[in-house]
Amino acid sequence: MPKQLPIISGKKTAKKLEKIGYVIARQKGSHLRLINDAKINCKPITIPLHKELKLGLLNQILKDADLSVKQFLEL
């Protein structure tokens, strides 16, 4: 049974991604752009700094970061 996606803020999501090697490349307004130089074919990830991310957006962020829900929850 797959784990449920948590209701989480953009700021906490960015902190979790920083634990696996993403760094903040820039910020424009309320959006962060994270990059991971360690991975060769890694897309940059844009995260809005909202209080709650919608589940579809969080799912897409995890897909772009190549993370499962279980791996994300363990961070």
C-alpha positions as MATLAB code, in Angstrom:
seq = 'MPKQLPIISGKKTAKKLEKIGYVIARQKGSHLRLINDAKINCKPITIPLHKELKLGLLNQILKDADLSVKQFLEL';
ca = [
       0.000    0.000    0.000;
       1.565    3.333   -1.034;
       2.133    5.966    1.599;
       0.031    9.118    1.598;
       1.594   12.398    0.582;
       1.942   14.735    3.557;
       0.535   18.237    3.722;
       3.741   20.242    3.907;
       4.932   23.787    3.277;
       7.228   24.810    0.457;
       9.923   25.837    2.922;
       9.968   22.405    4.597;
      10.015   20.701    1.199;
      13.062   22.736    0.181;
      14.845   21.830    3.438;
      14.181   18.123    2.832;
      15.548   18.360   -0.709;
      18.649   20.160    0.575;
      19.399   17.044    2.653;
      19.876   15.007   -0.534;
      22.142   17.478   -2.294;
      19.922   20.182   -3.771;
      21.039   23.766   -3.281;
      19.173   27.018   -3.738;
      20.260   28.526   -7.025;
      18.063   31.605   -6.833;
      14.874   33.066   -5.454;
      12.462   35.288   -7.296;
       9.574   36.516   -5.209;
       8.060   33.586   -3.373;
       9.588   30.867   -5.566;
      12.842   29.002   -4.963;
      14.837   27.351   -7.734;
      16.816   24.332   -6.522;
      19.516   22.543   -8.483;
      21.569   19.427   -7.842;
      25.015   19.502   -9.453;
      25.846   15.995   -8.200;
      23.324   14.376  -10.566;
      24.083   14.726  -14.259;
      20.581   14.565  -15.748;
      18.833   16.419  -12.962;
      16.189   19.013  -13.767;
      16.029   22.183  -11.685;
      13.080   22.217   -9.300;
      10.962   25.277   -8.590;
       9.190   25.347   -5.239;
       6.681   28.016   -4.235;
       7.060   29.109   -0.620;
       3.405   28.576    0.228;
       2.085   27.413    3.603;
       0.707   24.248    2.005;
       1.685   22.690   -1.313;
      -1.085   21.057   -3.302;
      -0.713   17.298   -3.564;
      -0.335   17.319   -7.358;
       2.495   19.839   -7.147;
       4.247   17.912   -4.380;
       3.889   14.715   -6.416;
       5.502   16.436   -9.428;
       8.349   17.781   -7.270;
       9.043   14.269   -5.993;
       8.954   12.899   -9.528;
      11.412   15.570  -10.716;
      13.706   14.816   -7.762;
      13.429   11.063   -8.484;
      12.133   10.328   -4.972;
       9.397    8.008   -3.789;
       6.933    9.092   -1.132;
       8.564    6.681    1.319;
      12.038    8.164    0.685;
      10.665   11.694    1.079;
       8.982   10.861    4.384;
      12.229    9.386    5.731;
      14.152   12.640    5.170;
];
